[in-house]
Amino acid sequence: MNLLLAAGALLSFYATAEVSATDVQRLTASGDVKLAAGNASGAAEDYRAAIAADAGAFEARVNLGAAMLKLGDAEGAADSLEAARKVKPDSAPVLRNLGRAYLTLERFEDAAEALGKAREEDPGNDEGVRLAGIAMHRAGRHADAVPLLRQAAAKRADGELLVELANAEADAGDTAAAAKTVAKARSAAGATGADAARTHNNAGLLLRRLGKNEEALAEFRASAKADPSYSAALSNLGLALFESGDAKAAVGTLASAAKRDPDPAIRYALGQARLANGDPKNAIEDLVYARSWGYDPQRIAGLLVQCYEARGDTKNAENERARAGIGSVWSQPVTDTGAAKAFDALNKGRYPEAAELLGALVKQPEAEGRRGGSGGEAPGNHARDNGKAWLGLGYAKLRVGDAPGAVAALEAAVKGLPKDVDAWYYLGSAKSAAGDRAGAVAAWRTVLQLAPDRADVAANMGRLLVELGRAEDAVEPLGVAAKALPKNLDVQHDYAVALLETGKAAEAAAVLKGYVNERPDDHAAAEARASALGKAGDHKASANAFEWLAKKQPSVSRHALNASVAWRNAAHRKNEKWWITRASALAPDDAKIVAQLARMSFEDGEWDAAVDGYSRAAKLDPTDTSAAQNAETARKNRDLVAMKSSRLHLGVIVMKDKAIAMQAAADLKKGTKTFADVAKAVSTHESAQGGGDLGWVDPATLPEWAVAAKKLDRGKISGLVEIPGGFAIFSRYAD
């Protein structure tokens, strides 16, 4: 909105001071030297100074983004590079660095777009090819990713890149190529360090997915050895040990992993390993903990039956049997003797072995595959065992990462077991893992019809509904899940997201308060809470929350800007200006922030700052015509103020007759008439028609007999003054 020009403007020529190009070049060069030497923080300061001196310092903007990436501030880097992209939308270096920032922020679609554009502009850049391949893969565009990653690997075949390529090949359906590529990755990976640990771990995950379990186990061991502090390697090693049948070793490894990471999945695996290792007492503690987070509750109930039976606790065993047996075959005995070995492997966590045995079992003809040791089972048991075999196969495939295979098996399971809760539950899980979110929602909705108290299913379904853009439908199931699973922070977070997206800001802020208290490093959630507080009308709390964020992430200009806006809504001008000034220092090339600071300078009558700010905002964003208009308005007001400081706003009444003059002076003294009324009635001066107003007068131009006018204070009227040819009364206006 264009700001109004103050009345009585006096125009004058104005020119901005020219910024020294040498200074900008010097600051940019200094930043480059510091960045090359590893001093990213110092480099960022120099680049910001260059941008503050000249908003058009494009190289400084680009390099600031690179420095922010090295500082680990991907959000700040994205802000800087997005501003640079507005200036040069086709700059390949800008697009590549922006793609890096998006990859770090897991904005994979945005990364793929930016890096794809960078390749169009600079197709021969090897790093651009590598980054584009990674972005395409993680955005789910596997067929596009594979040739790019192969091209990049041909240039520089490091372990991490080869694992990325192998995963892309597997995702594209070429498992033979994936197996060959992951073998190369294993050879290329180092023996120690964080990079080596990550490569070995990711290779192990892929090998497990490909069914190469012994090789996967070796990779997890190599990962844990390369970096003993890498918790993901420990948990995956423990799971692999358990699945290989080494329960004793699995317990030690998973117990170490659980100390570092309270993930319920780790405790779930640890509970199973302890049970298999003959420690049902501690297994109960682990399994109950995992179930309190909503993790696999019916399957856990079946395991707890075994735990309590091993301890001779028949009462709790029966209670858990009842929980496991509601609409499920998990707790029912297998009547087919040919399936016993397969289900024994499944129950002990040997999923690859179970998948192989159950896969062979379901392929057998009905008559052959269903013969029991004593023969003569009822047809109902045959159908049940057939459905249970498909269910077990689907579960095993899901655990080894074969989502499409799991979907096929579990769809067969629900045909044979249409009212089995677990069959529908795992079908939903498999469809979700395979990317069929709508299919997963449909399967989980069936679970809730069969077992309305399954809070874990309500949570999963609600999360997918939010992802599908159906937040209104998600609020109810997520609310139920959040109430039933108060310790599950992920459920609380998803519930808050649904509340926010449906306009329930106050409720969302309340949910997010508890979440942020438990996870203070989740800055995205803290930002969502701060925003929710503002939308709910609690502007002071919103401002305080944004200030907390700004202190946690001091280089992110967005937090300082939001703190300023929140303080404005809270009617606290001093804090508003402090934070917008801070935001401008962090993002001197952000046109909106610069314009906001200029607005406050304008409102405070700081005309030089307002002129400079609006001029810079107009240069940064030429499409914002209001910035240029406001700069001109501020310039005129500044000149008006300068003019007023050196001149006097005077009025005069001139009279030739002494009696008339004395009466006029008396009327003004009594206050019975205004100066303007008297001037119009009796003044012989040409200004009489305008109430005696002379306008702004240069004191140096006044004659000696007008000395009384020079001495008047603002808002005062002189007495009767004798002048050549008559009498005068002077007024100095209050402005």
Secondary structure, 3 states (H helix, E strand, C coil): CCCCCCCCCCCCCCCCCCCCHHHHHHHHHHHHHHHHCCCHHHHHHHHHHHHHHCCCCHHHHHHHHHHHHHCCCHHHHHHHHHHHHHHCCCCHHHHHHHHHHHHHCCCHHHHHHHHHHHHHHCCCCHHHHHHHHHHHHHCCCHHHHHHHHHHHHHHCCCHHHHHHHHHHHHHCCCHHHHHHHHHHHHHHCCCCCHHHHHHHHHHHHHHHHCCCHHHHHHHHHHHHHHCCCCHHHHHHHHHHHHHCCCHHHHHHHHHHHHHHCCCHHHHHHHHHHHHHCCCHHHHHHHHHHHHHCCCCHHHHHHHHHHHHHHCCCHHHHHHHHHHHHCCCCCCCCCCCHHHHHHHHHHHCCCHHHHHHHHHHHHHCCHHHHCCCCCCCCCHHHHHHHHHHHHHHHHHHHHHCCCHHHHHHHHHHHHHHCCCCHHHHHHHHHHHHHCCCHHHHHHHHHHHHHHCCCCHHHHHHHHHHHHHCCCHHHHHHHHHHHHHHCCCCHHHHHHHHHHHHHCCCHHHHHHHHHHHHHHCCCCHHHHHHHHHHHHHCCCHHHHHHHHHHHHHHCCCCHHHHHHHHHHHHHCCCHHHHHHHHHHHHHHCCCCHHHHHHHHHHHHHCCCHHHHHHHHHHHHHHCCCCHHHHHHHHHHHHHHHHHHHHHHCEEEEEEEECCHHHHHHHHHHHHHCCCCHHHHHHHHCCCCCHHHCCEEEEECHHHCCHHHHHHHHCCCCEECCCEEECCEEEEEEECCC
